Amino acid sequence: MEYRILGRTGVQLSPVCLGTDPFMDPIPEEMCSKILNRAIEAGMNLVDTGDSYASGENEKVIGRTLKENGKRHSILLATKCDHGLRLPGLKSLDEGEPEVGPNEGGPSRLNLIKACEGSLRRLQTDYIDLYQMHRQDLVVHIEETLAALTDLVRQGKVRYVGISTNPAWAALEAIFLSEFKGYVRIAAEQPPYNLLDRRIENELIPMAQKYNL
């Protein structure tokens, strides 16, 4: 397997990542475990999930599989904080917890710390290798998010942080704030990219290459 460096971190990643969005919705647990195990056998060392995938069941099946195969420390585990503010009356991601309120979801300090702890619990791990903010949030200022992420890194709950589906200017704003104020620096931006959607070639990729993102 060929490996590449994650930004300026020195961490080596397989160029193909196992995206797990379909795990538990619709792929059943037994097949999810087989796919994850086969990917690790093939040399993939980056597994990507999110706390909103299959209402948390996605993270749970990954956690159970990694506990069974003992491969947690052989891979880099990436998950995301849900990007949408939830409405009152929706069920929590975890059984036994009360219905969620208007402050659930989004990258505020109030929700971010709780969301991270929830992902750690569902994934049955002590730390998240790459913790990503799932979509740009125009309500919560990025400085609020970076300050909370910095605390999570210092506490050892998160190793590296990233963002997802942000425009180039927003990623650069996060980088500059980190350098000016000493916050943790984003290591990655995860955008949509395919034959029908190539917009990141205009600004995001050139910016990422210049700033080693």
N, C-alpha and C positions, 0 to 999 in steps of 0.2 A: 504494500500500500504506500502510495506517495503521500507525504504530509506537507502542510503549509503552515506558516506562522500566523497566529492571530494578532493582527495589528503590530504593535510594538511590545507585546507582552512576552514574547519568546515561547509561548505555548504552541505546541504543534497539533494541528487539527487535520483530520482526513478531509480531502476536498469534497467528498460526498457525505452529507449529513443525513441521519435518519430522522425525517420529519414524521411525527406521530399523530397528526391531527385526526386521522380516521380511527385511532385506537378507541375501542369501546363505543364507537359511533361511526360506522356500523360494525367494525371488525370485532368479533368476540374475543374474550380474554385468552383462551388457549392459543388462538392464532396470533394474537398480539405478542405473547411471550415467545412464540417460535420465530416471529419476524425479528424481534429485538435480539434474541440469541444468535440468529443467523447473521445479522448485521455486525455484531461484535466479533463473531468468528471470521468475518470477511475483512476485518481491520478497520471498520468504521469506529471512530472513538468520540464522535459528537452526536448526542441524542437530544432532539429538540421537542419540547412540549409546552403547555401553557395551563394556567390554573382554570381557565374557562373551557378547556376542551372536555367535551362530554361531562360537563358540570363537575369536574374534579375527578371523575372515574379514570380518566386518562392517566393522570399523575399516579393514582393509586395502583394501577396495574403495572406501571413501570417500576414503582417502588417494590411491589411484591416480587416481580421477576428478578430485579437486581439483588434482592435479599436472598432469593433462592439460588441464583447462579454465582453469587459472591463476586460479581464483576463491577460493583459500584466504583471502586477506585481505579478501574482500568479504563473508564470512560470520562468524558466531560459532559456533564448533565446541564442542559440549558432549559430554563422555563421562563414564563412571562407573567407579569402582573396584568390582570384584566384591564382593558382600556375603557370600558363603559361604566358610567354611573348606574347602579342598579336601582330599581324602583321598589318602594316598600311593598311587602307582601310576597316577594320572591323567596324561594327556599335557599338556605345556606348551602355552600359547597360540601359541607360535612354533616353527616347524620347526627342528630341529637342537639345541634345548635339551633338557636331561635331564628325566626325569619329575619332577613337582612333589612337594614334601613337605608336611608338616602345617601349615607356616607360610605357605603360599601362600593368598591370599585374605584378605579382611577389611581393616579400616582401621588396622592397627598401623603404626608407623613402618617396621618391617622390611619389610612387604609394600607399603605405600603408595608409597614412593619407587620401588621396583622396578616396581610396576604402572604408575605414571605414565610412567616411562621406556619401558616396553613400549608403551603407548598412543601416545606421541610417535613411536616408531619405526614402528609400524603405520600411523599416520595421516600419516606423512611430513611432520611439521610441527615447528617449534621450540617451539611453545607451545600450550596448551589454553586456550580462552577461559573455559569454565566447567567445572570439575572437580567432580563430584558423588560423594558416598558413597552407594552403592546399597543402601538399607535401613538401618535402625537396627541397631547391633551392641551387644548387651548384655554382651559379654565385654570388648571393648576400650573403655576409658574415653574419652569424647569429648575430654578434654584431650590425650591422647596423639595423637589424630587431628588436632586443631586445631594442635598444635605442629608436626607434620610438614607439614601443609598450608601453614602460615605460611612454613616454609623453602622449599617449592616455589614459592610466590609471590615470595619475595625473590630466588630464583635465576632468576626470569623464565620458569620452565617452565609456570606457571599464572597466569592473569590474575585470575579470580574463582573462588570455591568455593561449593558448595551441598550439599544433602542430598536424600534421596529417601525418601518413604514413612515419615516420622517423625511421632510424635504431637506435638501443640503444645508440651507440656512439654519434650520433648527439643530441639526447635528453639530454644525460649526459653533453655534451659540453655546451649546453644552460643553464643547471642548474649551472654548475661551473662558467660560465661567470657571471651569475646573482649574485652568492654569492660573487665573487671576486670584481665585479665592481658596485654592487648595482642596477642592472637592475631588472625589474619585473621578478618573477620566473614563469616558465610555470607550470600550474596546471594539465594539462592533455595531453596525447598523444592518438590520435584516429587512431588505425591501422585496417587493414583488418584482420578478423579472422573468419574462418569457418572450416568445416570438411575437406575441401581440401587444406586449407592454414593455417597451424598451426605454421609457422616459429617463431611467436612472443614468443612461449613458450621457445625457446632456450636462448634468451638473453634479449629481451625487458621486458617481465613480471618479471623475477628475478630482473632486474635493477629497474623497477617501484616499486616493493615491498620494495626494500632496501631504496630507496630515497623518498618513499611516494609520488609517482607521480600518 
